[in-house]
């Protein structure tokens, strides 16, 4: 569980920044080069590369270098980690609201 938590923490830290979320959103349409990705952001390439490294170190993207071109690819399995966590939270809260609904229904039926 601790390993799962550390991985999940890293993913959420990586996704906390709007630039990195935009990169993930763009890579959802398919692989692209770092240069093409960087054009959409008002920052220097070295600054943009810090975002790429954060995404890569947390497993959200992979980069492949071919000659002088570095291509980024979204790691969809890593996003499944977030999806699994959100599904678990959704289940917990649905159970809680179901219990609350049952409690209120029981109170109304008992005239309390």
N, C-alpha and C positions, 0 to 999 in steps of 0.2 A: 504494500500500500504506500509506503514512503517513496518508492521509486516512481509509482504512478503519480503521486502528489508532486514530486519534483518536476516531472515531465510536464504535467498540467500547468504548474506555476510558470515554467518557462514559456509555454505556448501563450498563456494569458499576458505575460510580460511583453512578449514579442508583438501581440495583437493590441496592446494598450496604446500604441502610437498610430495616429491617423495615416501617416505616410506608409507605414508597414501594412496597415489594413488595405490601403489603396493598391499596394503592390500585390498582395494576396488576391484581391478582387480582380486585378488585371490578369494575373497568371491563371485565374480560373477560366479564362477564355483560351488559354494555351500558352506554351513556352514562348519566351521572347528574350532578346539579348538585354544585358544590363544597360547598354547605351540607349536602346529604345525605351526601356523603363524610365531611365533617368531624365529623359527629355520632358516628361510630364511634371517634373518637380523643380521648383525654383531654388536649387541648391547646387553646390559644386559636386562633381563626381566623387571625390573622396568622402564627402559627407554622406552622399547617397549610398556608397559602398558600406558604410557602417550599418545602415539599415539592412542591406542585403546580408551582411555577415550575421546580424542578430537573428534574422529569419532563418538563415542556414544553420546556425549553431543550435537553434531550438527545434530543428527538424521540419520546419514548415515548407522550406524550399530546398532544392538541390541545384547546384550550379555545375555546369560542364563547360570546360574550356576547349575550344577547337581553334587552333591558331591564335589569333588575337581577339577572338570573339568569345565572351563568356555568356552562356545561355542559362536562364533561370527556368526551373520547372517546379510547379506546385506539387507538394507531397500531400495528396488527398488523405492518405491514411492517418497522417498526424492530425488533420482536422477532425477525423473520426473520434479522436481522444476527447476533444471538446464536445462533440455531439453526444458521446456516451455519458459524459459528466452532466450535461444539460438534461439528458433523458432521465438520469437518476434523480436530479433535483426536481424535475417536473413530476415524477412519480411520487416522491416524498410529499410535495405540496398538494398534489391531488388527493393523496390519502388523508392528509390533514384536513383539507376542506370537506372531504367526504365524511370524516368523523364529526366535524363541526356541524354539517348539515344534519347528520343523524341525531346529534345531541339536541339541536334546536327542534327537530321533528318530534323527538321523544318528549321534550318539555311541553310542546304544544298539545300533544296527545294526552298528556297527564294533567293538563290544565294548570300548569305552573307558569 
